[in-house]
């Protein structure tokens, strides 16, 4: 797998930090969505990715989960379309599996 540059640190409800690599981003309905994969599992063929929406809170961007099923499926379809073309990743029904090249 090719080295990715952008790493984002996210914190869970217990304050535990997890680093994620930004795999890609797409635009949908004038919003930006990012596909992230956990950095420590980046080379695992069975890694799952997160799809998060970028929202603006005051003067900073925040990442939020996509809870609306229709919105999530539409965004997942955009990622699927992109990755079907280059076969680097396999996206299925809102899930992402890495395929090593």
ZILINGI-V762574 format. One record per residue. N is the residue number from 1. NEAR is the number of other C-alpha atoms within 8 Angstrom. Layout:
N/NEAR + N/NEAR
This chain:
1/5 + 2/3 + 3/4 + 4/8 + 5/6 + 6/6 + 7/10 + 8/8 + 9/8 + 10/8 + 11/9 + 12/8 + 13/5 + 14/5 + 15/6 + 16/7 + 17/8 + 18/9 + 19/11 + 20/12 + 21/14 + 22/14 + 23/9 + 24/7 + 25/9 + 26/10 + 27/8 + 28/8 + 29/4 + 30/5 + 31/9 + 32/11 + 33/13 + 34/14 + 35/12 + 36/13 + 37/14 + 38/12 + 39/9 + 40/6 + 41/8 + 42/9 + 43/8 + 44/7 + 45/8 + 46/6 + 47/13 + 48/9 + 49/11 + 50/8 + 51/11 + 52/12 + 53/12 + 54/12 + 55/10 + 56/8 + 57/7 + 58/4 + 59/5 + 60/6 + 61/8 + 62/8 + 63/8 + 64/8 + 65/7 + 66/10 + 67/6 + 68/6 + 69/7 + 70/6 + 71/9 + 72/11 + 73/10 + 74/8 + 75/11 + 76/13 + 77/9 + 78/9 + 79/10 + 80/11 + 81/8 + 82/8 + 83/12 + 84/10 + 85/6 + 86/7 + 87/8 + 88/9 + 89/11 + 90/12 + 91/13 + 92/7 + 93/6 + 94/9 + 95/9 + 96/11 + 97/12 + 98/12 + 99/9 + 100/7 + 101/4
